Amino acid sequence: MITLTTDRLLLRPPSEEDIAPLLEMNTDPEVMRYIGDGSPGPSDPESTAGIVARARQGWADNGFGMLSVLTRDGGEYAGWVTLAEPRFLPQLLPVVEIGWRFRRAFWGRGYATEAAAPLLAFAFDEAGLDRIVSIRHPDNDRSRRVMEKLGLRFAEEAVVPVRGTRVLVDAITREEYAARRGG
Ligand SMILES: CC(C)(COP(=O)(O)OP(=O)(O)OC[C@H]1O[C@@H](n2cnc3c(N)ncnc32)[C@H](O)[C@@H]1OP(=O)(O)O)[C@@H](O)C(=O)NCCC(=O)NCCS
């Protein structure tokens, strides 16, 4: 498991102290508006502890996964960024998705982009992945902006089989990432 730092943020594997803010974030309807079917996540500490445990196990199993994002100034839990297999879209597999979720109080500060950038670098440089996708609800403009700023570009539309809902898939390849970094 890894730790990454940026100018304003510390990224480290999820831990038990994240459970309370994670639960708050996952039960905020505005945060969850464009996730899955739009309903809030689990509202009990046990299920949220399970998210933390699975995230830690994911790192052990895959060599990549979810990182909690904390402010360096104050150590507040702002949200998470992740590398994960989008199993809800089996037609895309095998592929790895980059994703993000932040507490509403931390939106509009550039944190999502700042935290996702070193994770994207990790995906190509350390995890050895060749292509990264990011998947969003068609109306999730905030997330689209983050993808755009990271250099991902629209790749395809897809339908989530279990829900029948349409999503948009953006992507960046290792070559595109290298060219962007070189430029
Ligand atoms: C998606 C999400 C992470 C985006 O958060 P965000 O705060 O809007 O995104 P960023 O961290 O990149 O910040 C963007 C804005 O912060 C502002 N900002 C303020 N200070 C800044 C700084 N120092 N650096 C960069 N941007 C800054 C910018 O105006 C920027 O707006 P722009 O996109 O018009 O350029 C957030 O809306 C969220 O958690 N949503 C709910 C979960 C979700 O939908 N996840 C994605 C599923 S696909």
The ligand as an ORCA input file, in Angstrom:
! r2SCAN-3c Opt
* xyz 0 1
  C     -16.978     14.884     -8.919
  C     -16.365     15.680     -7.774
  C     -15.284     14.855     -7.095
  C     -15.753     16.939     -8.394
  O     -15.357     17.818     -7.361
  P     -14.971     19.315     -7.723
  O     -14.601     19.973     -6.478
  O     -16.052     19.898     -8.562
  O     -13.751     19.088     -8.712
  P     -12.287     19.674     -8.580
  O     -11.710     19.176     -7.329
  O     -11.515     19.377     -9.817
  O     -12.540     21.228     -8.481
  C     -13.149     21.887     -9.548
  C     -13.356     23.337     -9.283
  O     -12.688     23.835     -8.135
  C     -12.349     25.211     -8.386
  N     -11.090     25.519     -7.703
  C     -10.985     26.310     -6.624
  N      -9.709     26.366     -6.227
  C      -8.996     25.596     -7.055
  C      -7.625     25.250     -7.144
  N      -6.720     25.712     -6.258
  N      -7.228     24.393     -8.117
  C      -8.111     23.933     -9.032
  N      -9.440     24.209     -9.004
  C      -9.875     25.035     -8.009
  C     -12.269     25.402     -9.864
  O     -13.109     26.454    -10.215
  C     -12.772     24.103    -10.440
  O     -13.820     24.339    -11.320
  P     -13.682     23.986    -12.866
  O     -13.948     22.521    -12.962
  O     -14.728     24.811    -13.451
  O     -12.286     24.299    -13.330
  C     -17.429     16.069     -6.722
  O     -18.417     16.849     -7.343
  C     -18.087     14.857     -6.077
  O     -17.573     14.266     -5.147
  N     -19.277     14.480     -6.593
  C     -20.029     13.396     -6.038
  C     -19.444     12.046     -6.355
  C     -19.319     11.809     -7.837
  O     -20.183     12.186     -8.609
  N     -18.214     11.183     -8.205
  C     -17.921     10.913     -9.591
  C     -18.695      9.803    -10.140
  S     -18.345      9.583    -11.876
*
